[in-house]
């Protein structure tokens, strides 16, 4: 092989590689379709599967929590004393709040 033939072969090889890089491939189209459709489809299927598998467990937990809360409320109601307030005490408390906060006189003296 002469030097010119060798350069010609290298040029052809470079042209072939350039053409190969610039031609659209079916693989790149498949990758695009894969990213566009298949991956979101798998994400949706996974989400639905997970939510359905956890649905039963979460319902059982909610029922158990409701039963525990009912027991606590019943016991708390039994343990806490019931207090009643007279109107006079409520009025005295209200007057104390007005004067302590700084609303001043309740009646305008001007």
C-alpha distances in whole Angstrom, upper triangle without the diagonal:
4,7,8,6,7,10,11,10,12,15,15,16,18,20,20,22,24,25,26,28,30,31,34,34,37,37,38,41,42,42,44,47,47,48,50,52,52,52,55,57,56,58,61,61,61,64,66,66,67,70,71,71,72,75,77,77,78,81,82,82,84,87,87,87,90,92,92,92,95,97,96,98,101,101,101,104,106,105,106,109,110,111,113,114,117,117,119,116,114,115,116,112,111,113,112,108,109,111,109,106,107,108,112,115,115,117,117,120,119
4,5,5,6,9,10,11,12,14,15,17,18,20,21,23,24,26,27,29,30,32,35,35,39,39,39,42,44,44,45,48,48,49,51,53,53,54,57,58,58,59,62,63,63,65,68,67,68,71,73,72,74,77,79,79,79,82,84,84,85,88,89,88,91,93,93,94,97,98,98,99,102,103,102,105,107,107,107,110,111,112,114,115,118,118,119,117,114,116,116,112,111,114,112,108,109,111,109,105,107,108,111,115,115,117,117,119,119
4,6,5,6,9,10,11,12,14,15,16,18,20,21,22,24,26,27,29,30,34,34,38,38,38,41,42,42,44,47,47,48,50,52,52,52,55,57,56,58,61,61,61,64,66,66,67,70,71,71,73,75,78,77,78,81,82,82,84,87,87,87,89,92,91,92,95,96,96,97,100,101,100,103,105,105,104,108,109,110,112,112,115,115,117,114,111,113,113,110,109,111,109,106,107,108,106,103,104,105,108,112,112,114,114,116,116
4,5,5,6,9,10,10,12,14,15,16,18,20,21,22,24,26,27,28,32,33,36,36,37,39,41,41,43,45,46,47,48,51,51,51,54,56,56,57,60,61,61,63,66,66,66,69,71,71,72,75,77,77,78,81,82,82,83,86,87,87,89,92,91,92,95,96,96,97,100,101,100,103,105,105,105,108,109,110,112,112,115,115,116,114,111,113,113,109,108,110,109,105,106,108,105,102,104,105,108,111,111,114,113,116,115
4,5,5,6,9,10,10,12,14,15,16,18,20,21,22,24,26,27,30,31,34,34,35,37,39,39,41,43,44,45,47,49,49,50,52,54,54,55,58,59,59,61,64,64,65,67,69,69,71,73,75,75,76,79,80,80,82,85,85,85,87,90,90,90,93,95,94,96,99,99,99,101,104,103,103,107,108,109,111,111,114,114,116,113,111,112,113,109,108,110,109,105,106,108,105,102,104,105,108,111,111,114,113,116,115
4,5,5,6,9,10,11,12,14,15,17,18,20,21,23,24,26,29,30,33,33,33,36,38,38,39,42,42,43,45,47,47,47,50,52,52,53,56,57,57,59,62,61,62,65,67,67,68,71,73,73,73,76,78,78,79,82,83,82,85,87,87,88,91,92,92,93,96,97,96,99,101,101,101,104,105,106,108,109,112,112,113,111,108,110,110,106,105,108,106,103,103,105,103,100,101,102,105,109,109,111,111,114,113
4,5,5,6,9,10,10,12,14,15,16,18,20,21,22,24,28,29,32,32,32,35,37,36,38,41,41,42,44,46,46,46,49,51,51,52,55,56,56,58,61,61,62,64,66,66,67,70,72,72,73,76,77,77,78,81,82,82,84,87,86,87,90,91,91,92,95,96,95,97,100,100,99,103,103,105,106,107,110,110,111,109,106,108,108,104,103,105,104,100,101,103,100,97,99,100,103,106,106,109,108,111,110
4,5,5,6,9,10,10,12,14,15,16,18,20,21,22,26,27,30,31,31,33,35,35,37,39,40,41,43,45,45,46,49,50,50,52,54,55,55,58,60,60,61,64,65,66,67,69,72,72,72,75,77,77,78,81,82,81,84,86,86,87,90,91,91,92,95,96,95,98,100,100,100,103,104,105,107,107,110,110,112,109,106,108,109,105,104,106,105,101,102,104,101,98,100,100,104,107,107,109,109,111,111
4,5,5,6,9,10,10,12,14,15,16,18,20,21,24,25,28,28,29,31,33,33,35,37,38,39,41,43,43,43,46,48,48,49,52,53,53,55,58,58,59,61,63,63,64,67,69,69,70,73,74,74,76,79,79,79,81,84,84,84,87,89,88,90,93,94,93,95,98,98,98,101,102,103,105,106,109,109,110,108,105,107,107,104,102,105,103,100,101,103,100,97,99,100,103,106,106,108,108,111,110
4,5,5,6,9,10,11,12,14,15,16,18,20,23,24,27,27,27,30,32,32,33,36,36,37,39,41,41,42,45,46,46,47,50,51,51,53,56,56,57,59,61,61,63,65,68,67,68,71,72,72,73,77,77,77,79,82,81,82,85,87,86,87,91,91,90,93,95,95,95,98,99,100,102,103,106,106,107,105,102,104,104,100,99,102,100,97,98,99,97,94,95,96,100,103,103,105,105,108,107
4,5,5,6,9,10,10,12,14,15,16,18,22,23,26,27,27,29,31,31,32,35,36,36,38,41,41,41,44,46,46,47,50,51,51,53,56,56,57,59,61,61,63,65,68,68,68,71,73,72,74,77,77,77,79,82,82,82,85,87,86,87,91,91,91,93,96,95,95,98,99,100,102,102,105,105,107,104,101,103,104,100,99,101,100,96,97,99,96,93,95,95,99,102,102,104,104,106,106
4,5,5,6,9,10,10,12,14,15,16,20,21,24,25,25,27,29,30,31,33,34,35,37,39,39,40,43,44,44,46,48,49,50,52,54,54,55,58,60,60,61,64,66,66,67,70,71,71,73,75,76,76,78,81,81,81,84,86,85,87,90,91,90,92,95,95,95,98,99,100,102,102,105,105,107,104,101,103,104,100,99,101,100,96,97,99,97,94,95,96,99,102,102,105,104,107,107
4,5,5,6,9,10,10,12,14,15,19,19,22,22,23,26,27,27,29,31,32,33,35,37,37,37,40,42,42,43,46,47,47,49,52,52,53,55,57,57,59,61,63,64,64,67,69,68,70,73,73,73,76,78,78,78,81,83,83,84,87,88,87,90,92,92,92,95,96,97,99,100,103,103,104,102,99,101,101,98,97,99,98,94,95,97,95,91,93,94,97,100,100,103,102,105,105
4,5,5,6,9,10,11,12,14,18,18,22,22,22,25,27,26,27,30,31,31,33,36,36,36,39,41,41,42,45,46,46,48,51,51,52,54,56,56,58,60,63,63,63,66,68,67,68,72,72,72,74,77,77,77,80,82,81,82,85,86,85,88,91,90,90,93,94,95,97,98,101,100,102,100,97,98,99,95,94,96,95,91,92,94,92,89,90,91,94,97,97,100,99,102,102
4,5,5,6,8,10,11,12,16,17,21,21,21,23,26,26,27,29,31,31,33,35,35,36,39,40,41,42,45,46,46,48,50,51,52,54,56,56,58,60,63,63,63,66,68,68,69,72,73,72,74,77,77,77,80,82,82,83,86,87,86,88,91,91,91,94,94,96,97,98,101,100,102,100,97,99,99,96,94,97,96,92,93,95,92,89,91,91,95,98,98,100,99,102,102
4,5,5,6,9,10,11,14,15,18,19,19,21,23,24,25,27,28,29,31,33,33,34,37,38,38,40,43,43,44,46,48,49,50,52,54,54,56,58,61,61,61,64,66,66,67,70,71,71,73,75,75,76,79,80,80,81,84,85,85,87,90,89,89,93,93,94,96,97,100,100,102,99,96,98,99,95,94,96,95,92,93,95,92,89,91,91,95,98,97,100,100,103,102
4,5,5,6,9,10,13,14,17,17,17,20,22,21,23,25,26,27,29,31,31,32,34,36,36,38,40,41,41,44,46,46,47,50,51,52,53,55,58,58,58,61,63,63,64,67,68,68,70,72,72,73,76,77,77,78,81,82,81,84,86,86,86,89,90,91,93,94,97,97,99,96,93,95,96,92,91,93,92,88,89,91,89,86,88,88,92,95,94,97,97,100,99
4,5,5,6,9,12,13,17,17,17,19,22,21,22,25,26,26,28,31,31,31,34,36,36,37,40,41,42,44,46,46,47,50,51,52,53,55,58,58,58,61,63,63,64,67,68,68,70,72,72,73,75,77,77,78,81,82,81,83,86,86,86,89,89,91,92,93,96,95,97,95,92,94,94,91,89,92,91,87,88,90,88,84,86,87,90,93,93,95,95,98,97
4,5,5,6,10,11,15,16,16,18,20,20,21,24,25,26,27,29,30,31,33,35,35,37,39,40,41,43,45,46,47,49,51,51,53,55,58,58,58,61,63,63,64,67,68,68,70,72,73,73,75,77,77,78,81,82,82,84,86,86,86,90,90,91,93,93,96,96,98,96,93,94,95,92,90,93,92,88,89,91,89,85,87,88,91,94,93,96,95,99,98
4,6,6,8,9,12,13,13,15,17,18,19,21,22,23,25,27,27,28,31,32,33,34,37,37,38,40,42,43,44,46,48,48,50,52,55,55,55,58,60,60,61,64,65,65,67,70,70,70,73,75,74,76,79,80,79,81,84,84,84,87,87,89,91,91,94,94,96,94,91,93,93,90,89,91,90,86,87,89,87,84,86,86,90,93,92,95,95,98,97
4,6,8,9,13,13,12,14,17,16,17,20,21,21,23,25,26,26,29,31,31,32,35,36,36,38,41,41,42,44,46,47,48,50,53,53,53,56,58,58,59,62,63,63,65,67,68,68,71,72,72,73,76,77,76,79,81,81,81,84,85,86,88,88,91,91,93,91,88,89,90,87,85,88,87,83,84,86,84,81,82,83,86,89,89,91,91,94,94
4,6,9,13,13,12,14,17,17,17,20,21,22,23,25,26,27,29,31,32,33,35,36,37,39,41,42,43,45,47,48,49,51,54,54,54,57,59,59,60,63,64,63,65,68,68,68,71,73,73,74,77,78,77,79,82,82,82,85,85,86,88,89,91,91,93,91,88,89,90,87,85,88,87,83,84,86,84,80,82,83,86,89,88,91,90,93,93
4,6,10,11,11,12,15,16,16,18,20,21,21,24,25,26,28,29,30,32,34,35,36,38,40,41,42,44,46,47,48,50,53,53,53,56,58,58,59,62,63,63,65,68,68,68,71,73,72,73,76,78,77,79,82,82,82,85,85,86,88,89,92,91,93,91,88,90,91,87,86,88,88,84,85,87,85,82,83,84,87,90,89,92,91,95,94
4,7,9,7,8,11,12,12,14,16,17,18,20,21,22,24,26,27,28,30,31,33,35,36,37,39,41,42,43,45,46,49,50,50,52,55,55,55,58,60,60,61,64,65,65,67,69,69,70,73,74,74,76,79,79,78,82,82,83,85,86,89,88,90,88,85,87,88,84,83,86,85,81,82,84,82,79,81,81,85,87,87,89,89,92,92
4,5,6,7,9,10,11,13,14,16,17,19,19,21,23,24,25,27,29,29,31,33,34,35,37,39,40,41,43,44,47,48,48,51,53,53,54,57,58,58,60,62,63,63,66,68,68,69,72,73,72,74,77,77,77,81,81,82,84,85,88,88,90,88,85,87,88,84,83,86,85,81,82,85,82,79,81,82,85,88,87,90,90,93,93
4,5,5,6,9,10,10,12,14,15,16,16,18,21,21,22,25,26,27,28,30,32,32,34,36,37,38,40,42,45,45,46,48,50,51,52,54,56,56,57,60,61,61,64,66,66,67,70,71,71,73,75,76,76,79,79,81,82,84,87,86,89,87,84,85,87,83,82,85,84,80,81,84,82,79,81,81,85,87,86,89,89,92,92
4,5,5,6,9,10,10,12,14,15,15,16,19,20,20,22,25,25,26,28,30,30,32,34,35,36,38,40,42,43,44,46,48,48,49,52,53,53,55,58,58,59,61,63,63,64,67,68,68,70,73,73,73,77,77,79,80,82,85,85,87,85,82,84,85,81,80,83,82,78,79,82,80,77,79,79,83,86,85,87,87,91,91
4,5,5,6,9,10,11,12,14,14,15,18,19,20,22,24,25,26,28,30,30,32,34,35,36,38,40,42,43,43,45,48,48,49,51,53,53,54,57,58,58,60,62,62,63,66,67,67,69,72,72,72,75,75,77,79,80,83,83,85,82,79,81,82,79,78,80,79,76,77,79,77,74,76,76,80,83,82,85,85,88,88
4,5,5,6,8,10,10,12,13,15,17,18,19,21,22,23,25,27,28,29,31,33,34,35,37,38,41,42,42,44,47,47,48,51,52,52,54,56,57,57,60,62,62,63,66,67,66,68,71,71,71,75,75,76,78,79,82,82,84,82,79,81,82,78,77,80,79,75,76,79,77,74,76,76,80,82,81,84,84,87,87
4,5,5,6,9,10,10,10,12,15,15,16,18,20,21,22,24,26,26,28,30,31,32,34,36,38,39,40,42,44,44,45,48,49,50,51,54,55,55,57,59,60,61,63,65,64,66,69,69,70,73,73,75,76,78,81,81,83,81,78,80,81,77,76,79,78,75,76,79,76,73,76,76,80,82,81,84,84,87,88
4,5,5,6,8,10,10,10,13,15,15,17,19,20,21,23,25,25,27,29,30,31,33,35,37,38,38,41,43,43,44,47,48,48,50,52,53,53,56,58,58,59,61,63,62,64,67,67,67,71,71,73,74,75,79,78,81,78,75,77,79,75,74,77,76,72,73,76,74,71,73,73,77,80,79,81,82,85,85
4,5,5,6,9,10,11,12,14,15,16,18,20,21,22,24,26,27,29,30,31,33,34,37,38,38,40,43,43,43,46,48,47,49,52,52,53,55,57,57,58,61,62,62,64,66,67,67,70,70,71,73,74,77,77,79,77,74,76,77,73,72,75,74,70,72,74,72,69,71,71,75,77,77,79,79,83,83
4,5,5,6,7,9,11,11,13,15,16,17,19,21,22,23,25,27,28,29,31,32,35,36,36,38,41,41,42,45,46,46,48,50,51,51,54,56,56,57,60,61,61,63,65,66,66,69,69,71,72,73,76,76,79,77,73,75,77,73,72,75,74,71,72,74,72,69,72,72,75,78,77,79,79,83,83
4,6,6,5,6,9,10,11,13,14,15,16,18,20,21,22,24,26,27,29,30,33,34,34,36,38,39,40,42,44,44,45,48,49,49,52,54,54,55,57,59,59,60,63,64,64,67,67,69,71,72,75,75,77,75,72,74,75,72,71,74,73,69,71,73,71,68,71,71,74,77,76,79,79,82,83
4,6,6,6,8,10,11,11,14,15,16,17,20,21,22,24,25,27,28,29,32,33,33,35,38,38,38,41,43,42,44,47,47,47,50,52,52,53,56,57,57,59,61,62,62,65,65,67,68,69,72,72,75,72,69,71,73,69,68,71,70,66,68,70,68,65,67,67,71,74,73,76,76,79,79
4,6,7,7,9,11,12,13,15,17,17,19,21,22,23,25,27,28,29,32,33,33,35,38,38,38,41,43,42,44,47,47,47,50,52,52,53,56,57,57,58,61,62,61,65,65,66,68,69,72,71,74,72,69,71,72,68,67,70,69,66,67,69,67,64,67,67,70,73,72,74,75,78,78
4,6,6,6,9,10,11,12,14,16,17,18,20,21,23,24,26,27,30,31,31,33,36,36,36,39,41,41,42,45,46,46,48,51,51,51,54,56,55,57,60,60,60,64,64,65,67,68,71,71,74,72,68,70,72,68,67,70,70,66,67,70,68,65,67,67,71,74,72,75,75,79,79
4,6,5,6,9,10,10,12,14,15,16,18,20,21,22,24,26,28,29,30,32,34,34,35,38,39,40,41,44,45,45,47,49,50,51,53,55,55,56,59,60,60,63,63,65,67,68,71,72,74,72,69,71,72,69,68,71,70,67,68,71,69,66,68,68,72,75,73,76,77,80,81
4,5,5,6,9,10,10,12,14,15,16,18,20,21,22,24,27,28,28,30,32,32,33,36,37,37,39,42,42,43,45,47,47,48,51,52,52,54,57,57,57,61,61,63,65,66,69,69,72,69,66,69,70,66,65,68,67,64,65,68,66,63,65,66,69,72,71,74,74,78,78
4,5,5,6,9,10,10,12,14,15,16,18,20,21,22,25,26,26,28,31,31,31,34,36,35,37,40,41,41,43,45,45,46,49,50,50,52,55,55,55,58,58,60,62,63,66,66,69,66,63,66,67,63,62,65,65,61,63,65,63,60,63,63,67,69,68,71,71,75,75
4,5,5,6,9,10,11,12,14,15,17,18,20,21,24,25,25,27,30,30,31,33,35,35,37,39,40,40,43,45,45,46,49,50,50,52,55,55,55,59,59,61,62,64,67,67,70,68,65,67,68,65,64,67,66,63,64,67,65,62,65,65,69,71,70,72,73,77,77
4,5,5,6,8,10,10,12,14,15,16,18,20,22,23,24,26,28,28,29,32,33,34,35,38,39,39,41,44,44,45,48,49,49,51,53,54,54,58,58,60,62,63,67,67,69,67,64,67,68,64,64,67,66,63,64,67,65,62,65,65,69,71,70,73,74,77,78
4,6,5,6,9,10,10,12,14,15,16,18,21,22,22,24,26,26,27,30,31,31,33,36,36,37,39,41,41,42,45,46,46,48,51,51,51,55,55,57,59,60,63,64,66,64,61,63,64,61,60,63,62,59,61,63,61,58,61,61,65,67,66,69,70,73,74
4,5,5,6,9,10,11,12,14,15,16,19,21,20,22,25,25,26,28,30,30,31,34,35,35,38,40,40,41,44,45,45,47,49,50,50,54,54,56,57,59,62,62,65,63,60,62,63,60,59,62,62,58,60,63,61,58,61,61,64,67,65,68,69,73,73
4,5,5,6,9,10,11,12,14,15,18,19,20,21,24,25,25,28,29,30,31,34,35,35,37,40,40,41,44,45,45,47,50,50,51,54,54,57,58,60,63,64,66,64,61,64,65,62,61,64,64,60,62,65,63,60,63,63,67,69,68,71,72,75,76
4,6,5,6,9,10,11,12,14,17,17,18,20,22,22,24,26,27,28,30,32,33,33,36,38,38,39,42,43,43,45,48,48,49,52,53,55,57,59,62,62,65,63,60,62,64,60,60,63,62,59,61,63,61,59,61,62,65,68,66,70,71,74,75
4,5,5,6,9,10,11,12,15,16,16,18,20,20,21,24,25,25,27,30,30,31,33,35,35,36,39,41,41,42,45,46,46,49,50,52,53,55,58,59,61,59,56,59,60,57,56,59,58,55,57,60,58,55,58,58,62,64,63,66,67,70,71
4,5,5,6,9,10,10,13,15,15,16,19,20,20,23,25,25,26,29,30,30,32,35,35,36,38,40,40,42,44,45,46,49,49,52,53,55,58,59,62,59,57,59,61,57,57,60,59,56,58,61,59,56,59,59,63,65,64,67,68,71,72
4,6,5,6,9,10,12,13,14,16,18,19,20,22,24,25,26,28,29,30,32,34,35,36,38,40,41,42,44,45,46,50,50,52,54,56,60,60,63,61,58,61,62,59,58,62,61,58,60,63,61,58,61,61,65,67,66,69,70,74,75
4,5,5,6,8,11,11,12,14,16,16,18,20,21,22,24,26,27,28,30,32,32,34,36,37,38,40,42,43,43,47,47,50,52,54,57,58,60,58,55,58,59,56,56,59,58,55,57,60,57,55,58,59,62,65,63,66,68,71,72
4,6,5,6,9,10,10,12,14,15,15,18,20,20,21,24,25,25,28,30,30,31,34,35,35,37,40,40,41,44,45,47,49,51,54,55,57,55,53,55,57,53,53,56,55,52,54,57,55,53,56,56,60,62,60,63,65,68,70
4,5,5,7,9,10,11,13,15,16,17,19,20,21,24,25,26,28,30,31,32,34,35,36,38,40,41,42,45,45,48,50,52,55,56,59,57,54,57,58,55,55,58,58,55,57,60,58,55,59,59,62,64,63,66,67,71,72
4,6,7,8,9,11,12,14,15,17,18,19,21,23,24,25,27,29,30,31,33,35,36,37,39,40,41,45,45,48,50,52,56,57,60,57,55,58,59,56,56,59,58,55,58,60,58,56,59,60,63,65,64,67,68,72,73
4,6,5,6,9,10,11,12,14,15,16,18,20,21,22,24,26,27,28,30,32,32,34,36,37,38,41,42,45,47,49,52,53,56,54,51,54,55,52,52,55,54,52,54,57,54,52,56,56,60,62,60,63,65,69,70
4,6,5,6,9,10,11,12,14,15,16,19,20,21,23,25,26,27,29,30,31,33,35,36,37,40,41,43,45,47,51,52,54,52,50,53,54,51,51,54,53,51,53,56,54,52,55,55,59,61,59,62,64,67,69
4,6,5,6,9,10,11,12,14,15,17,19,20,21,23,25,26,27,29,30,32,34,35,36,39,40,43,45,47,51,52,55,53,50,53,55,52,52,55,54,52,54,57,55,53,57,57,60,62,60,64,65,69,71
4,5,5,6,9,10,11,12,14,16,17,18,20,21,23,24,26,27,28,30,32,33,34,38,39,41,44,46,50,51,54,51,49,52,53,50,50,54,53,50,53,55,53,52,55,55,59,61,59,62,64,68,69
4,5,5,6,9,10,10,12,14,15,16,18,20,21,22,24,26,26,28,30,31,32,35,36,39,41,43,47,48,50,48,46,49,50,47,47,50,50,47,49,52,50,48,51,52,55,57,56,59,61,64,66
4,5,5,6,9,10,11,12,14,15,17,19,20,21,23,25,25,27,29,30,31,35,35,38,40,42,46,47,50,47,45,48,50,47,47,50,50,47,49,52,50,49,52,52,56,57,55,59,61,64,66
4,5,5,6,9,10,11,12,14,16,17,19,20,22,23,24,26,28,29,30,34,34,37,40,42,46,47,50,48,46,49,50,47,47,51,50,48,50,53,51,50,53,53,57,58,57,60,62,66,67
4,5,5,6,9,10,11,12,14,15,16,18,20,21,22,24,26,27,28,31,32,35,38,40,44,45,48,45,43,47,48,44,45,48,47,45,48,50,48,47,50,51,54,56,54,58,60,63,65
4,5,5,6,9,10,10,12,14,15,16,18,20,21,22,24,25,26,30,30,33,35,38,41,42,45,43,41,44,45,42,42,46,45,42,45,48,46,44,48,48,51,53,51,55,57,60,62
4,5,5,6,9,10,11,13,14,15,17,19,20,21,23,24,26,29,30,33,35,38,41,42,45,43,41,44,46,43,43,47,46,44,47,49,47,46,50,50,53,55,53,56,58,62,64
4,5,5,6,9,10,11,12,14,16,17,18,20,22,23,24,28,29,32,34,37,41,42,45,43,41,44,45,42,43,47,46,43,46,49,47,46,49,50,53,55,53,56,59,62,64
4,5,5,6,9,10,10,12,14,15,16,18,20,21,22,25,26,29,32,34,38,40,42,40,38,41,42,39,40,43,42,40,43,45,43,42,46,46,49,51,49,53,55,58,60
4,5,5,6,9,10,10,12,14,15,16,18,20,21,24,25,27,30,32,36,37,40,38,36,39,41,38,38,42,41,39,42,44,43,42,45,45,48,50,48,51,54,57,59
4,5,5,6,9,10,11,12,14,16,17,18,20,23,24,27,30,33,36,38,41,39,37,41,42,39,40,43,43,41,44,46,44,43,47,47,50,52,50,53,56,59,61
4,5,5,6,9,10,11,12,14,16,16,18,22,23,26,29,32,35,37,40,37,36,39,40,37,38,42,41,39,42,44,42,41,45,46,49,50,48,52,54,58,60
4,5,5,6,9,10,10,12,14,15,16,19,20,23,26,29,32,34,36,34,32,36,37,34,35,38,37,35,38,41,39,38,42,42,45,47,45,48,51,54,56
4,5,5,6,9,10,11,12,14,15,18,19,22,25,28,31,33,36,34,32,36,37,34,35,39,38,36,39,42,40,39,43,43,46,47,45,49,51,54,57
4,6,5,6,8,10,11,12,14,17,19,22,25,28,32,34,36,34,33,37,37,35,36,40,39,37,40,43,41,40,44,44,47,48,47,50,53,56,59
4,6,5,6,8,10,10,12,15,17,20,23,26,30,32,34,31,30,34,35,32,33,37,35,34,37,39,37,37,41,41,44,45,44,47,50,53,56
4,6,5,6,9,10,10,14,14,17,20,23,27,29,31,29,28,31,32,29,31,34,33,32,35,37,36,35,39,39,42,43,41,45,47,50,53
4,5,5,6,9,10,13,14,17,20,23,27,29,32,29,29,32,33,31,32,36,35,34,37,39,38,38,41,41,44,45,43,46,49,52,55
4,5,5,6,9,12,14,17,20,23,27,30,32,29,29,32,33,31,32,36,35,34,37,39,37,37,41,42,44,45,43,47,50,53,55
4,5,5,6,10,11,14,18,21,24,27,29,26,25,29,30,27,29,32,31,30,33,35,33,34,37,38,40,41,40,43,46,49,52
4,6,6,8,9,12,15,18,22,24,27,24,24,27,28,26,28,31,30,29,33,35,33,33,37,37,40,40,39,42,45,48,51
4,6,8,9,13,16,20,23,26,28,26,25,29,30,28,30,33,32,32,35,37,35,36,39,40,42,43,41,44,47,50,53
4,6,9,12,16,19,23,26,27,25,25,29,29,26,29,32,31,30,34,35,33,34,38,38,40,41,40,43,46,49,52
4,6,9,13,16,19,22,24,21,21,25,25,23,25,28,27,26,30,32,30,31,34,35,37,38,36,39,43,45,48
4,6,10,13,16,19,21,19,19,23,23,21,23,26,25,25,29,30,29,30,33,34,35,36,35,38,41,43,47
4,7,10,13,17,19,16,16,20,21,19,21,24,24,24,27,29,28,29,32,32,34,34,32,35,39,41,44
4,7,10,13,15,13,13,17,17,16,18,21,20,21,24,25,25,26,29,29,30,31,29,32,35,38,41
4,7,10,12,10,11,14,15,14,16,19,19,20,22,24,24,25,28,28,29,29,27,30,33,35,39
4,7,8,7,7,10,11,11,13,15,16,17,19,21,21,22,25,24,26,25,23,26,30,32,35
4,5,5,6,9,10,11,13,15,16,17,19,21,21,23,25,24,25,24,22,24,28,30,33
4,5,5,6,9,10,10,12,14,15,17,19,20,21,23,22,22,21,19,21,25,27,30
4,5,5,6,9,10,11,12,14,16,17,18,20,22,21,21,19,17,20,23,25,29
4,5,5,6,9,10,11,12,14,16,16,18,20,20,20,20,18,21,24,26,30
4,5,5,6,9,10,11,13,14,15,17,19,18,19,18,16,19,23,25,28
4,5,5,6,9,10,11,12,14,16,17,16,16,15,13,16,19,21,25
4,5,5,6,9,10,11,12,14,16,15,15,15,13,16,20,21,25
4,5,5,6,9,10,10,12,14,14,15,15,14,17,21,23,26
4,5,5,6,9,10,11,13,12,13,13,11,15,18,20,23
4,5,5,6,9,10,11,10,10,10,9,12,15,17,21
4,5,5,6,8,10,10,11,11,11,15,18,19,23
4,6,5,6,8,9,10,12,11,15,18,20,23
4,6,6,6,5,7,8,8,12,14,16,19
4,6,5,6,6,7,8,12,14,16,18
4,5,8,8,11,12,16,17,19,22
4,6,8,11,12,16,17,19,21
4,5,9,10,13,14,16,18
4,7,8,11,11,14,16
4,6,9,9,11,13
4,5,7,8,11
4,7,9,12
4,6,9
4,6
4
